[in-house]
Amino acid sequence: MKCKDCRKPLYIMQLLKNSEGLSIVQLMISMSVGLLILYSVYESFTIQNRHFKKQELKVEMLQNATIGLDLITRELRMAGYNPTSTLNNCIGTGTATNTPCVGITAAAADSISFTADLNSNGNLTADDTNPNENVTYNIYSSGGVSYLGRTANGVTQPLAMNISNLSYTYYNGSNQLTTNLALIRKIRISLTAGTAAGESTSQPITISADLVPKGLAD
């Protein structure tokens, strides 16, 4: 009686003997395709990461600009506050000639100084009894970084960093440009925020606001 399965091992060995492995050309093609796929994945990740970084920088710039502008407008709104009516309003062109006075004391294109009698004592002396009543907002640099600075009673504090430009435009009651301190009724503030040195070259962000200080008399 013949064995039906006796030839199977021989058949399998013959198949293994006749089978061919991958040639060098096929192996190189496979490796090249794999590398191309890996490169495409890496490029996609790099582009997405770069886009995310730019968006992050834009948010940071907008945040710096918004915080800076908000701080200026909030405090400048009280310029000229004179509840006792005993203080003289500021007069002069660009810079007050009758200090101490209440109102805009210096109106420059890139800096503004103002006073307000916040504690209602009829005194604007720049000392501990009258904190925050003599204020200047401008830009200054420190360690290669530009800051929005707030100076009160001679002490400067940084409020926002990477502020590359700050400008003020002054208008009278007829909405005409003026440098006469006694006639200023509206102030347009523009502030530009950029990125730190060495960061992405994203375009700076500029925001503006028009402000009518309550204390400036008509």
Z-matrix of the N, CA and C atoms (Angstrom, degrees):
N
C 1 1.476
C 2 1.525 1 109.06
N 3 1.304 2 116.31 1 126.68
C 4 1.464 3 120.89 2 -177.88
C 5 1.533 4 111.66 3 -78.72
N 6 1.321 5 113.81 4 144.36
C 7 1.480 6 119.48 5 178.01
C 8 1.538 7 109.49 6 -84.42
N 9 1.339 8 115.26 7 120.36
C 10 1.466 9 119.11 8 -176.41
C 11 1.533 10 112.53 9 -70.68
N 12 1.332 11 117.62 10 -29.69
C 13 1.484 12 120.25 11 -174.12
C 14 1.519 13 113.31 12 -100.16
N 15 1.309 14 116.66 13 4.95
C 16 1.467 15 118.87 14 -175.50
C 17 1.511 16 112.62 15 -67.34
N 18 1.345 17 117.04 16 -30.59
C 19 1.458 18 120.08 17 -176.11
C 20 1.541 19 112.93 18 -85.59
N 21 1.334 20 118.44 19 -8.61
C 22 1.472 21 121.12 20 -177.01
C 23 1.523 22 113.38 21 -62.46
N 24 1.334 23 119.74 22 -46.71
C 25 1.481 24 118.02 23 178.45
C 26 1.511 25 111.95 24 -59.94
N 27 1.344 26 116.86 25 -37.42
C 28 1.460 27 119.79 26 179.17
C 29 1.526 28 110.93 27 -65.73
N 30 1.338 29 115.16 28 -38.25
C 31 1.470 30 121.16 29 -179.53
C 32 1.533 31 110.57 30 -65.33
N 33 1.333 32 116.18 31 -43.87
C 34 1.462 33 121.08 32 -179.95
C 35 1.513 34 110.90 33 -64.83
N 36 1.329 35 116.99 34 -42.47
C 37 1.461 36 120.64 35 179.16
C 38 1.520 37 111.62 36 -63.80
N 39 1.363 38 114.65 37 -36.69
C 40 1.466 39 118.24 38 178.11
C 41 1.525 40 111.27 39 -65.04
N 42 1.367 41 115.99 40 -39.47
C 43 1.470 42 119.66 41 177.65
C 44 1.515 43 111.34 42 -63.02
N 45 1.330 44 115.45 43 -43.63
C 46 1.466 45 119.27 44 179.27
C 47 1.513 46 111.59 45 -63.32
N 48 1.324 47 115.15 46 -36.74
C 49 1.456 48 120.17 47 -179.55
C 50 1.508 49 111.60 48 -67.81
N 51 1.353 50 114.91 49 -37.46
C 52 1.470 51 119.59 50 -176.60
C 53 1.536 52 113.11 51 -83.09
N 54 1.376 53 115.57 52 -19.49
C 55 1.467 54 117.95 53 -177.85
C 56 1.530 55 110.54 54 -70.02
N 57 1.341 56 116.39 55 147.06
C 58 1.460 57 121.87 56 -178.78
C 59 1.522 58 110.01 57 -113.60
N 60 1.342 59 118.42 58 140.84
C 61 1.452 60 122.53 59 175.12
C 62 1.525 61 110.67 60 -80.55
N 63 1.356 62 116.72 61 -177.93
C 64 1.458 63 120.97 62 178.66
C 65 1.518 64 109.60 63 -69.67
N 66 1.309 65 114.33 64 137.56
C 67 1.459 66 118.45 65 175.66
C 68 1.522 67 109.14 66 -78.00
N 69 1.342 68 116.98 67 167.59
C 70 1.464 69 121.27 68 179.50
C 71 1.525 70 110.70 69 -62.29
N 72 1.330 71 116.09 70 -38.08
C 73 1.472 72 120.16 71 179.39
C 74 1.521 73 110.62 72 -63.03
N 75 1.346 74 116.00 73 -46.23
C 76 1.466 75 119.64 74 179.38
C 77 1.525 76 111.01 75 -63.01
N 78 1.333 77 116.72 76 -39.22
C 79 1.454 78 120.60 77 179.17
C 80 1.525 79 111.27 78 -64.44
N 81 1.335 80 116.66 79 -41.69
C 82 1.466 81 120.44 80 179.50
C 83 1.517 82 111.24 81 -65.48
N 84 1.341 83 115.81 82 -39.24
C 85 1.473 84 119.66 83 178.35
C 86 1.510 85 110.22 84 -63.89
N 87 1.332 86 116.60 85 -43.91
C 88 1.469 87 120.97 86 -179.99
C 89 1.522 88 110.89 87 -61.93
N 90 1.336 89 116.16 88 -43.02
C 91 1.459 90 120.03 89 179.37
C 92 1.524 91 111.09 90 -65.63
N 93 1.328 92 116.13 91 -38.98
C 94 1.471 93 119.86 92 179.74
C 95 1.520 94 111.20 93 -64.40
N 96 1.330 95 116.46 94 -43.43
C 97 1.471 96 120.81 95 178.20
C 98 1.514 97 110.05 96 -61.38
N 99 1.340 98 116.05 97 -42.82
C 100 1.458 99 120.15 98 179.53
C 101 1.516 100 112.19 99 -62.89
N 102 1.349 101 116.51 100 -41.84
C 103 1.458 102 120.45 101 178.71
C 104 1.519 103 111.80 102 -65.56
N 105 1.342 104 115.54 103 -37.83
C 106 1.465 105 118.98 104 177.67
C 107 1.523 106 111.25 105 -63.30
N 108 1.316 107 115.86 106 -40.16
C 109 1.468 108 120.01 107 178.74
C 110 1.525 109 110.29 108 -64.81
N 111 1.338 110 116.17 109 -44.99
C 112 1.467 111 120.32 110 178.42
C 113 1.524 112 111.41 111 -62.13
N 114 1.341 113 116.76 112 -40.29
C 115 1.464 114 120.47 113 179.70
C 116 1.531 115 110.85 114 -64.96
N 117 1.336 116 116.13 115 -40.41
C 118 1.473 117 120.41 116 179.18
C 119 1.530 118 110.56 117 -63.26
N 120 1.322 119 115.91 118 -41.77
C 121 1.468 120 119.82 119 178.69
C 122 1.533 121 110.07 120 -64.27
N 123 1.331 122 116.75 121 -43.02
C 124 1.467 123 121.18 122 179.97
C 125 1.523 124 111.32 123 -63.64
N 126 1.350 125 116.41 124 -44.12
C 127 1.464 126 120.60 125 179.19
C 128 1.525 127 110.94 126 -62.01
N 129 1.327 128 116.44 127 -41.56
C 130 1.464 129 120.51 128 179.23
C 131 1.528 130 110.42 129 -62.78
N 132 1.324 131 116.38 130 -43.11
C 133 1.460 132 121.01 131 178.70
C 134 1.527 133 110.75 132 -63.98
N 135 1.348 134 117.17 133 -42.20
C 136 1.467 135 121.23 134 -179.41
C 137 1.516 136 111.61 135 -63.69
N 138 1.329 137 116.53 136 -43.22
C 139 1.472 138 120.85 137 179.47
C 140 1.518 139 110.65 138 -63.53
N 141 1.331 140 116.86 139 -44.42
C 142 1.456 141 120.48 140 179.67
C 143 1.528 142 111.17 141 -64.32
N 144 1.326 143 116.13 142 -40.13
C 145 1.457 144 120.43 143 179.54
C 146 1.533 145 110.93 144 -66.01
N 147 1.355 146 116.31 145 -39.86
C 148 1.458 147 120.63 146 178.36
C 149 1.532 148 110.55 147 -64.99
N 150 1.327 149 116.04 148 -42.26
C 151 1.464 150 120.62 149 178.56
C 152 1.527 151 110.37 150 -62.99
N 153 1.321 152 116.59 151 -43.09
C 154 1.462 153 120.68 152 179.03
C 155 1.517 154 111.11 153 -61.71
N 156 1.345 155 116.48 154 -41.33
C 157 1.456 156 121.08 155 179.73
C 158 1.523 157 111.10 156 -63.18
N 159 1.344 158 117.08 157 -41.99
C 160 1.461 159 120.21 158 178.70
C 161 1.524 160 111.28 159 -63.79
N 162 1.337 161 116.07 160 -42.01
C 163 1.455 162 119.56 161 178.72
C 164 1.521 163 110.58 162 -63.76
N 165 1.318 164 116.16 163 -38.60
C 166 1.459 165 121.03 164 178.62
C 167 1.523 166 110.78 165 -63.41
N 168 1.339 167 116.87 166 -41.78
C 169 1.459 168 121.15 167 178.80
C 170 1.524 169 111.50 168 -66.28
N 171 1.337 170 116.57 169 -38.01
C 172 1.468 171 120.37 170 178.74
C 173 1.526 172 110.55 171 -63.80
N 174 1.331 173 115.76 172 -42.19
C 175 1.462 174 119.94 173 178.23
C 176 1.522 175 110.34 174 -63.02
N 177 1.332 176 116.54 175 -41.11
C 178 1.466 177 121.04 176 179.58
C 179 1.527 178 110.70 177 -64.57
N 180 1.346 179 117.25 178 -43.50
C 181 1.460 180 120.51 179 178.75
C 182 1.522 181 111.31 180 -62.87
N 183 1.332 182 115.86 181 -45.53
C 184 1.464 183 120.04 182 -179.39
C 185 1.520 184 110.71 183 -62.98
N 186 1.323 185 116.35 184 -39.47
C 187 1.455 186 120.66 185 179.24
C 188 1.527 187 110.88 186 -63.79
N 189 1.332 188 116.88 187 -45.24
C 190 1.468 189 120.59 188 178.55
C 191 1.519 190 111.38 189 -61.54
N 192 1.336 191 115.81 190 -45.30
C 193 1.465 192 119.84 191 -178.97
C 194 1.526 193 111.16 192 -64.77
N 195 1.321 194 117.03 193 -43.12
C 196 1.460 195 121.35 194 -178.15
C 197 1.524 196 111.46 195 -65.75
N 198 1.331 197 116.14 196 -44.88
C 199 1.465 198 119.61 197 178.99
C 200 1.524 199 110.50 198 -61.36
N 201 1.336 200 116.32 199 -45.85
C 202 1.454 201 120.25 200 -179.39
C 203 1.516 202 112.78 201 -60.78
N 204 1.326 203 116.38 202 -48.01
C 205 1.465 204 120.46 203 -178.64
C 206 1.527 205 111.17 204 -65.21
N 207 1.317 206 116.53 205 -39.16
C 208 1.467 207 120.43 206 -179.73
C 209 1.527 208 111.17 207 -63.45
N 210 1.339 209 116.70 208 -41.68
C 211 1.456 210 120.08 209 179.83
C 212 1.526 211 111.46 210 -64.68
N 213 1.319 212 116.58 211 -41.84
C 214 1.470 213 119.86 212 179.96
C 215 1.523 214 110.65 213 -64.13
N 216 1.323 215 116.76 214 -52.00
C 217 1.468 216 120.08 215 -175.31
C 218 1.521 217 112.14 216 -64.19
N 219 1.334 218 115.84 217 -36.49
C 220 1.470 219 118.91 218 -178.37
C 221 1.525 220 111.23 219 -63.42
N 222 1.333 221 116.48 220 -41.26
C 223 1.461 222 119.45 221 -177.52
C 224 1.516 223 112.18 222 -84.28
N 225 1.328 224 116.29 223 -39.43
C 226 1.467 225 119.96 224 -179.23
C 227 1.528 226 111.71 225 -64.46
N 228 1.310 227 116.51 226 -23.17
C 229 1.471 228 120.31 227 178.67
C 230 1.538 229 111.88 228 -58.29
N 231 1.345 230 116.23 229 -25.82
C 232 1.467 231 120.26 230 -177.75
C 233 1.523 232 113.07 231 -92.96
N 234 1.332 233 117.82 232 1.41
C 235 1.468 234 120.27 233 -179.38
C 236 1.525 235 110.73 234 -55.71
N 237 1.320 236 116.35 235 133.43
C 238 1.468 237 121.02 236 179.09
C 239 1.507 238 114.28 237 86.89
N 240 1.326 239 118.02 238 3.78
C 241 1.472 240 121.25 239 179.97
C 242 1.524 241 109.09 240 -62.44
N 243 1.322 242 116.36 241 121.30
C 244 1.473 243 122.27 242 -171.30
C 245 1.527 244 109.65 243 -141.52
N 246 1.343 245 117.29 244 68.04
C 247 1.472 246 120.58 245 -172.50
C 248 1.525 247 114.20 246 -63.65
N 249 1.343 248 118.32 247 -27.77
C 250 1.463 249 120.13 248 -179.28
C 251 1.520 250 112.77 249 -86.60
N 252 1.340 251 115.94 250 -12.47
C 253 1.480 252 122.01 251 -178.30
C 254 1.520 253 112.14 252 57.83
N 255 1.316 254 117.15 253 23.97
C 256 1.467 255 120.97 254 179.66
C 257 1.523 256 112.49 255 -102.56
N 258 1.322 257 117.54 256 -8.00
C 259 1.457 258 121.33 257 -177.98
C 260 1.525 259 110.41 258 -97.24
N 261 1.313 260 116.55 259 143.47
C 262 1.461 261 121.73 260 179.39
C 263 1.527 262 109.81 261 -78.07
N 264 1.332 263 116.15 262 139.41
C 265 1.460 264 120.38 263 174.41
C 266 1.522 265 109.08 264 -72.22
N 267 1.325 266 115.57 265 146.83
C 268 1.466 267 120.41 266 -177.90
C 269 1.526 268 111.07 267 -68.36
N 270 1.331 269 115.80 268 139.81
C 271 1.456 270 121.53 269 174.70
C 272 1.523 271 108.21 270 -131.09
N 273 1.318 272 115.86 271 160.46
C 274 1.455 273 120.77 272 -179.24
C 275 1.512 274 110.59 273 129.74
N 276 1.309 275 116.99 274 170.66
C 277 1.460 276 122.93 275 179.00
C 278 1.521 277 108.88 276 -109.61
N 279 1.299 278 115.84 277 108.63
C 280 1.456 279 120.24 278 -179.75
C 281 1.510 280 113.76 279 83.94
N 282 1.333 281 117.34 280 -47.29
C 283 1.460 282 122.39 281 -179.57
C 284 1.523 283 109.10 282 -133.18
N 285 1.340 284 116.53 283 136.49
C 286 1.465 285 120.94 284 -177.66
C 287 1.527 286 110.98 285 -63.92
N 288 1.324 287 114.78 286 137.65
C 289 1.465 288 121.04 287 179.14
C 290 1.522 289 111.63 288 -104.90
N 291 1.316 290 117.63 289 1.77
C 292 1.467 291 120.23 290 -176.71
C 293 1.526 292 112.07 291 -129.62
N 294 1.334 293 116.81 292 38.17
C 295 1.467 294 120.24 293 179.15
C 296 1.541 295 110.57 294 -66.87
N 297 1.357 296 118.24 295 146.22
C 298 1.468 297 125.48 296 -1.00
C 299 1.524 298 111.15 297 -74.94
N 300 1.321 299 115.05 298 141.64
C 301 1.453 300 121.07 299 178.87
C 302 1.520 301 108.22 300 -147.12
N 303 1.305 302 116.23 301 165.22
C 304 1.460 303 120.25 302 -177.84
C 305 1.519 304 109.36 303 -108.84
N 306 1.344 305 115.90 304 132.69
C 307 1.471 306 121.30 305 -178.88
C 308 1.516 307 110.27 306 131.17
N 309 1.327 308 116.73 307 -148.33
C 310 1.462 309 122.22 308 176.82
C 311 1.521 310 107.54 309 -82.99
N 312 1.324 311 117.39 310 118.09
C 313 1.465 312 120.80 311 -178.30
C 314 1.525 313 112.60 312 -95.35
N 315 1.331 314 117.41 313 -22.18
C 316 1.467 315 121.28 314 176.87
C 317 1.520 316 108.43 315 -152.35
N 318 1.328 317 116.67 316 122.70
C 319 1.461 318 122.03 317 -176.84
C 320 1.519 319 109.28 318 -120.85
N 321 1.322 320 116.21 319 93.33
C 322 1.467 321 121.99 320 178.05
C 323 1.518 322 109.90 321 -108.12
N 324 1.326 323 116.13 322 169.21
C 325 1.459 324 120.04 323 -178.09
C 326 1.520 325 111.93 324 -68.84
N 327 1.334 326 117.70 325 -27.85
C 328 1.454 327 120.59 326 -176.73
C 329 1.527 328 113.63 327 -124.09
N 330 1.334 329 116.29 328 10.76
C 331 1.459 330 120.38 329 -178.78
C 332 1.520 331 109.41 330 -154.32
N 333 1.337 332 115.32 331 147.30
C 334 1.459 333 119.25 332 176.59
C 335 1.523 334 108.94 333 -139.91
N 336 1.330 335 115.44 334 139.24
C 337 1.461 336 121.96 335 176.17
C 338 1.524 337 107.51 336 -126.10
N 339 1.321 338 116.45 337 142.01
C 340 1.459 339 119.80 338 -177.37
C 341 1.521 340 110.33 339 -153.62
N 342 1.334 341 114.85 340 163.60
C 343 1.460 342 121.36 341 178.61
C 344 1.519 343 109.46 342 -130.27
N 345 1.342 344 114.83 343 156.36
C 346 1.455 345 121.90 344 176.76
C 347 1.528 346 108.13 345 -157.14
N 348 1.306 347 116.00 346 135.19
C 349 1.467 348 120.73 347 -179.08
C 350 1.532 349 109.29 348 -85.12
N 351 1.318 350 116.27 349 75.02
C 352 1.461 351 121.68 350 -172.45
C 353 1.524 352 113.38 351 -67.80
N 354 1.328 353 117.72 352 -31.30
C 355 1.468 354 119.29 353 -178.70
C 356 1.532 355 112.95 354 -95.76
N 357 1.331 356 115.35 355 6.13
C 358 1.472 357 121.82 356 173.69
C 359 1.532 358 113.34 357 57.03
N 360 1.332 359 117.83 358 37.91
C 361 1.458 360 120.13 359 179.39
C 362 1.524 361 112.95 360 -104.95
N 363 1.335 362 115.70 361 4.12
C 364 1.461 363 119.32 362 178.56
C 365 1.513 364 113.48 363 68.96
N 366 1.341 365 117.10 364 22.82
C 367 1.457 366 121.72 365 -176.85
C 368 1.525 367 109.00 366 -137.58
N 369 1.333 368 116.47 367 132.54
C 370 1.465 369 121.19 368 -179.58
C 371 1.531 370 112.09 369 -114.54
N 372 1.303 371 118.00 370 15.77
C 373 1.467 372 120.86 371 -179.26
C 374 1.526 373 109.89 372 -58.10
N 375 1.326 374 116.01 373 131.82
C 376 1.465 375 120.71 374 -176.82
C 377 1.523 376 110.20 375 -79.87
N 378 1.330 377 115.49 376 82.30
C 379 1.461 378 120.25 377 177.57
C 380 1.524 379 109.02 378 -145.71
N 381 1.325 380 116.07 379 -172.61
C 382 1.462 381 120.52 380 -175.44
C 383 1.523 382 113.29 381 -66.38
N 384 1.308 383 117.56 382 -20.98
C 385 1.466 384 119.34 383 179.19
C 386 1.527 385 112.07 384 -79.64
N 387 1.336 386 116.60 385 -14.96
C 388 1.462 387 121.06 386 179.40
C 389 1.527 388 110.47 387 -130.44
N 390 1.330 389 117.65 388 61.93
C 391 1.467 390 119.55 389 -179.35
C 392 1.522 391 111.46 390 -68.78
N 393 1.321 392 115.58 391 145.73
C 394 1.470 393 121.99 392 174.60
C 395 1.529 394 114.17 393 65.14
N 396 1.328 395 116.81 394 20.10
C 397 1.465 396 118.83 395 179.79
C 398 1.528 397 112.48 396 -102.57
N 399 1.316 398 117.28 397 -11.81
C 400 1.467 399 122.15 398 175.43
C 401 1.526 400 107.17 399 -125.75
N 402 1.315 401 116.77 400 104.63
C 403 1.467 402 121.12 401 -168.35
C 404 1.526 403 111.23 402 -128.44
N 405 1.344 404 115.04 403 143.12
C 406 1.469 405 122.37 404 174.30
C 407 1.521 406 108.75 405 -131.57
N 408 1.332 407 116.54 406 136.70
C 409 1.462 408 122.57 407 173.90
C 410 1.528 409 108.71 408 -118.69
N 411 1.334 410 115.75 409 125.06
C 412 1.462 411 120.56 410 176.12
C 413 1.528 412 109.04 411 -156.91
N 414 1.329 413 116.13 412 -172.09
C 415 1.467 414 121.79 413 177.42
C 416 1.521 415 108.59 414 -111.34
N 417 1.316 416 115.72 415 139.79
C 418 1.461 417 119.69 416 174.23
C 419 1.525 418 108.88 417 -141.27
N 420 1.325 419 116.70 418 161.57
C 421 1.460 420 121.53 419 -178.38
C 422 1.523 421 110.50 420 -113.01
N 423 1.321 422 115.64 421 145.33
C 424 1.457 423 121.78 422 176.87
C 425 1.527 424 108.61 423 -150.99
N 426 1.331 425 116.13 424 121.99
C 427 1.459 426 119.78 425 179.92
C 428 1.512 427 113.41 426 63.14
N 429 1.341 428 117.10 427 29.63
C 430 1.454 429 120.94 428 179.77
C 431 1.515 430 114.30 429 80.85
N 432 1.329 431 117.61 430 6.10
C 433 1.470 432 122.18 431 179.64
C 434 1.528 433 108.57 432 -114.75
N 435 1.334 434 116.83 433 135.69
C 436 1.461 435 121.21 434 178.92
C 437 1.526 436 109.68 435 -92.97
N 438 1.315 437 115.45 436 134.38
C 439 1.465 438 122.03 437 -177.30
C 440 1.521 439 110.95 438 -123.93
N 441 1.327 440 115.21 439 150.99
C 442 1.453 441 120.73 440 163.93
C 443 1.520 442 105.87 441 -82.75
N 444 1.327 443 115.77 442 120.54
C 445 1.451 444 119.41 443 -176.24
C 446 1.513 445 112.56 444 -110.75
N 447 1.318 446 115.82 445 143.66
C 448 1.464 447 122.80 446 174.15
C 449 1.516 448 107.52 447 -119.26
N 450 1.331 449 115.68 448 120.48
C 451 1.458 450 120.90 449 179.01
C 452 1.524 451 109.18 450 -110.74
N 453 1.323 452 116.06 451 121.12
C 454 1.460 453 121.73 452 177.79
C 455 1.522 454 108.55 453 -126.08
N 456 1.329 455 116.01 454 124.39
C 457 1.468 456 121.40 455 -178.99
C 458 1.526 457 111.66 456 53.20
N 459 1.332 458 116.65 457 37.11
C 460 1.455 459 121.83 458 175.20
C 461 1.515 460 115.65 459 85.74
N 462 1.316 461 118.72 460 -0.79
C 463 1.465 462 122.47 461 -179.76
C 464 1.530 463 109.10 462 -107.86
N 465 1.351 464 116.27 463 122.44
C 466 1.464 465 120.91 464 -177.70
C 467 1.518 466 111.31 465 -98.63
N 468 1.335 467 115.14 466 134.67
C 469 1.461 468 121.84 467 177.10
C 470 1.525 469 109.59 468 -125.54
N 471 1.337 470 117.91 469 139.51
C 472 1.465 471 120.65 470 175.05
C 473 1.523 472 110.56 471 -79.07
N 474 1.325 473 116.62 472 133.68
C 475 1.460 474 120.77 473 -178.56
C 476 1.523 475 112.80 474 -108.94
N 477 1.334 476 117.03 475 -34.46
C 478 1.467 477 121.55 476 179.75
C 479 1.518 478 107.65 477 -152.60
N 480 1.338 479 116.26 478 143.42
C 481 1.459 480 119.74 479 -176.93
C 482 1.518 481 111.79 480 -104.67
N 483 1.337 482 115.06 481 163.15
C 484 1.464 483 122.94 482 -179.04
C 485 1.528 484 112.12 483 60.57
N 486 1.325 485 116.19 484 35.67
C 487 1.462 486 121.97 485 174.48
C 488 1.528 487 107.06 486 -91.01
N 489 1.304 488 116.13 487 108.84
C 490 1.470 489 120.52 488 -171.88
C 491 1.519 490 113.78 489 -90.14
N 492 1.328 491 117.93 490 -18.43
C 493 1.467 492 119.07 491 -178.98
C 494 1.527 493 110.07 492 -153.93
N 495 1.324 494 114.74 493 141.98
C 496 1.468 495 121.83 494 176.31
C 497 1.516 496 107.20 495 -142.83
N 498 1.321 497 116.90 496 125.83
C 499 1.463 498 119.48 497 -177.83
C 500 1.524 499 110.64 498 -137.69
N 501 1.334 500 113.93 499 148.25
C 502 1.468 501 121.78 500 179.18
C 503 1.525 502 108.72 501 -126.26
N 504 1.322 503 115.07 502 139.12
C 505 1.462 504 121.50 503 174.17
C 506 1.524 505 107.06 504 -126.84
N 507 1.338 506 116.37 505 134.78
C 508 1.461 507 120.98 506 -170.97
C 509 1.529 508 110.39 507 -114.32
N 510 1.343 509 115.53 508 138.28
C 511 1.463 510 121.60 509 -177.50
C 512 1.530 511 109.93 510 -129.87
N 513 1.338 512 114.70 511 150.33
C 514 1.462 513 119.72 512 174.77
C 515 1.535 514 110.14 513 -90.08
N 516 1.329 515 116.07 514 -172.07
C 517 1.461 516 120.23 515 -177.66
C 518 1.509 517 114.00 516 -65.95
N 519 1.323 518 117.94 517 -17.69
C 520 1.467 519 122.46 518 178.07
C 521 1.527 520 111.17 519 -97.22
N 522 1.298 521 116.63 520 11.26
C 523 1.462 522 123.60 521 179.36
C 524 1.524 523 112.23 522 65.36
N 525 1.319 524 115.20 523 31.02
C 526 1.463 525 121.27 524 176.05
C 527 1.535 526 109.07 525 -104.61
N 528 1.339 527 115.43 526 148.37
C 529 1.457 528 119.65 527 179.11
C 530 1.526 529 110.47 528 -61.58
N 531 1.333 530 115.65 529 141.19
C 532 1.456 531 119.57 530 178.78
C 533 1.518 532 110.34 531 -152.45
N 534 1.330 533 115.76 532 152.28
C 535 1.469 534 121.92 533 172.08
C 536 1.524 535 109.82 534 -118.96
N 537 1.329 536 115.96 535 5.06
C 538 1.461 537 122.19 536 177.57
C 539 1.529 538 108.58 537 -79.71
N 540 1.327 539 115.76 538 112.23
C 541 1.469 540 120.01 539 -175.06
C 542 1.529 541 112.43 540 -57.53
N 543 1.316 542 116.82 541 -35.98
C 544 1.458 543 120.45 542 -177.53
C 545 1.523 544 112.60 543 -69.80
N 546 1.342 545 116.86 544 -17.52
C 547 1.463 546 120.33 545 -176.29
C 548 1.534 547 113.67 546 -104.82
N 549 1.308 548 117.48 547 -6.28
C 550 1.472 549 119.74 548 -177.97
C 551 1.523 550 110.27 549 -65.72
N 552 1.339 551 115.13 550 127.18
C 553 1.459 552 120.68 551 178.24
C 554 1.535 553 112.61 552 -125.94
N 555 1.326 554 115.96 553 -23.76
C 556 1.469 555 119.81 554 179.98
C 557 1.522 556 109.13 555 -139.00
N 558 1.312 557 114.68 556 145.54
C 559 1.465 558 120.84 557 -179.31
C 560 1.520 559 108.89 558 -130.72
N 561 1.316 560 115.80 559 128.46
C 562 1.472 561 120.71 560 174.58
C 563 1.525 562 108.19 561 -100.64
N 564 1.306 563 115.93 562 125.23
C 565 1.467 564 121.75 563 -177.68
C 566 1.525 565 108.51 564 -113.58
N 567 1.330 566 116.62 565 129.52
C 568 1.467 567 122.08 566 175.23
C 569 1.523 568 108.37 567 -123.99
N 570 1.313 569 115.41 568 133.69
C 571 1.458 570 120.79 569 -176.46
C 572 1.517 571 109.53 570 -133.97
N 573 1.333 572 116.42 571 132.00
C 574 1.466 573 121.90 572 -178.42
C 575 1.524 574 110.06 573 -116.86
N 576 1.315 575 115.60 574 128.29
C 577 1.461 576 121.71 575 178.67
C 578 1.521 577 109.42 576 -113.27
N 579 1.327 578 116.15 577 136.61
C 580 1.460 579 121.50 578 177.71
C 581 1.514 580 110.71 579 -119.33
N 582 1.325 581 116.25 580 -162.38
C 583 1.456 582 121.48 581 179.36
C 584 1.523 583 109.99 582 -109.09
N 585 1.309 584 115.30 583 164.69
C 586 1.465 585 120.41 584 179.62
C 587 1.516 586 110.02 585 -67.88
N 588 1.321 587 116.22 586 154.88
C 589 1.468 588 121.53 587 178.29
C 590 1.522 589 109.99 588 -58.02
N 591 1.337 590 115.41 589 133.70
C 592 1.457 591 120.16 590 179.67
C 593 1.516 592 113.73 591 91.33
N 594 1.344 593 117.09 592 -10.25
C 595 1.455 594 120.17 593 178.29
C 596 1.525 595 109.68 594 -81.91
N 597 1.333 596 115.18 595 179.06
C 598 1.459 597 121.01 596 179.27
C 599 1.526 598 110.32 597 -57.71
N 600 1.312 599 116.30 598 150.22
C 601 1.467 600 121.48 599 -178.68
C 602 1.520 601 111.34 600 -85.55
N 603 1.317 602 117.11 601 47.50
C 604 1.454 603 120.66 602 176.46
C 605 1.524 604 109.31 603 -65.52
N 606 1.323 605 116.35 604 147.00
C 607 1.451 606 120.74 605 -179.69
C 608 1.526 607 109.98 606 -65.10
N 609 1.343 608 117.86 607 135.37
C 610 1.468 609 120.86 608 177.69
C 611 1.527 610 110.73 609 -59.46
N 612 1.315 611 115.77 610 156.96
C 613 1.464 612 122.04 611 179.88
C 614 1.528 613 108.65 612 -111.26
N 615 1.329 614 116.52 613 130.09
C 616 1.459 615 121.97 614 178.65
C 617 1.524 616 109.72 615 -117.72
N 618 1.318 617 116.44 616 130.68
C 619 1.464 618 121.10 617 175.10
C 620 1.524 619 108.47 618 -128.15
N 621 1.322 620 115.91 619 152.81
C 622 1.467 621 120.84 620 -175.76
C 623 1.518 622 110.45 621 -136.18
N 624 1.326 623 114.73 622 161.28
C 625 1.461 624 120.49 623 176.93
C 626 1.517 625 109.00 624 -154.48
N 627 1.335 626 116.46 625 144.81
C 628 1.460 627 122.30 626 173.65
C 629 1.524 628 108.49 627 -101.07
N 630 1.317 629 115.68 628 136.54
C 631 1.465 630 120.49 629 -175.24
C 632 1.509 631 110.93 630 -133.26
N 633 1.333 632 115.78 631 136.21
C 634 1.466 633 121.94 632 174.83
C 635 1.524 634 107.15 633 -116.42
N 636 1.336 635 118.07 634 99.51
C 637 1.467 636 120.44 635 179.54
C 638 1.516 637 111.98 636 -59.97
N 639 1.335 638 116.00 637 135.47
C 640 1.462 639 120.32 638 -176.00
C 641 1.526 640 112.82 639 -66.38
N 642 1.326 641 115.93 640 -31.58
C 643 1.462 642 119.07 641 -173.03
C 644 1.506 643 115.75 642 -84.09
N 645 1.308 644 118.49 643 -6.64
C 646 1.469 645 119.99 644 -179.75
C 647 1.518 646 109.18 645 -82.67
N 648 1.319 647 115.96 646 116.11
C 649 1.471 648 121.64 647 -173.62
C 650 1.517 649 111.65 648 -68.12
N 651 1.329 650 115.45 649 150.54
C 652 1.470 651 121.58 650 175.72
C 653 1.519 652 109.72 651 -78.37
